[in-house]
């Protein structure tokens, strides 16, 4: 069964995400993940090179870095490809992001 979501639904979820990402239901989180599949494919492999082990798993919501609420973190990452390319403050913020959202899609 194909998952469908409208642009308005995604925009509403992104607005909720800005206030409290944990307030979204599991189904809403999955809808966002589905709607941002290209962002997930772009960010997940890169993210695994930017944080301390263990690396984020396949279900980690790396696509969140493409969302407006996380724009400042994305900007801090810039073109970095390895943790050594990040300044200490950004590396710490990114590690906290990964640690905090590791189970976000699990419900």
C-alpha positions in Angstrom: 0.0 0.0 0.0 1.5 3.3 -1.1 1.8 6.1 1.5 0.4 9.4 0.3 0.7 12.8 2.0 -0.2 16.2 0.8 2.1 19.3 0.8 -0.3 20.9 3.3 -0.1 17.9 5.6 3.7 18.0 5.5 3.8 21.8 6.1 1.5 21.3 9.2 3.8 18.6 10.6 6.9 20.8 10.0 5.2 23.6 12.0 4.5 21.1 14.8 8.1 19.9 14.6 9.4 23.4 15.3 7.5 23.6 18.6 8.0 20.1 20.0 9.3 17.3 17.7 8.3 14.7 20.4 4.7 15.8 20.2 4.2 14.2 16.8 2.6 10.8 16.8 4.5 7.8 15.4 2.4 7.9 12.3 3.1 11.7 11.7 6.8 11.0 12.1 6.6 8.3 9.6 4.8 10.6 7.2 7.5 13.2 7.5 10.2 10.5 6.9 8.3 9.3 3.8 7.9 12.8 2.5 11.6 13.6 2.9 13.0 10.3 1.5 15.5 12.2 -0.7 16.8 14.2 2.3 17.1 11.0 4.3 19.2 9.4 1.5 21.4 12.5 1.3 22.0 13.0 5.0 22.2 9.5 6.6 25.4 8.3 4.9 27.1 11.7 5.6 25.9 11.8 9.2 27.5 8.5 10.0 30.9 10.1 9.2 30.2 13.2 11.3 29.5 11.6 14.8 31.1 9.4 17.3 30.4 5.6 17.3 28.0 4.0 17.3 26.8 5.5 14.0 23.1 6.2 13.5 21.2 3.2 12.1 19.1 3.0 9.0 16.0 4.2 10.9 17.7 7.3 12.3 15.7 10.5 11.1 18.7 12.1 9.3 16.2 14.0 7.2 15.5 16.3 10.1 18.6 18.2 9.3 16.8 19.4 6.1 13.9 20.8 8.2 13.7 24.5 9.2 13.8 23.8 12.9 17.3 22.3 12.5 18.6 24.9 9.9 21.2 26.3 12.3 22.7 22.9 12.9 22.7 22.2 9.2 24.4 25.5 8.5 27.0 24.7 11.2 27.8 21.4 9.4 28.2 23.1 6.1 30.3 21.0 3.7 32.0 18.9 6.5 32.5 15.3 5.5 34.2 14.0 8.7 34.0 14.8 12.4 37.4 16.5 12.2 36.0 19.0 9.7 33.6 20.3 12.4 34.4 22.9 15.0 34.0 21.6 18.5 30.8 23.4 19.3 29.1 22.0 16.2 30.4 18.5 16.7 29.0 18.6 20.3 25.6 19.9 19.1 25.5 17.3 16.3 26.4 14.5 18.7 23.6 15.6 21.1 21.2 15.7 18.2 22.0 12.1 17.2 21.8 10.9 20.8 18.5 12.6 21.3 16.8 11.6 18.1 18.2 8.0 17.8 14.8 6.5 18.8 12.5 9.3 17.4 11.1 7.1 14.6 10.6 4.1 16.9 7.7 5.8 18.5 
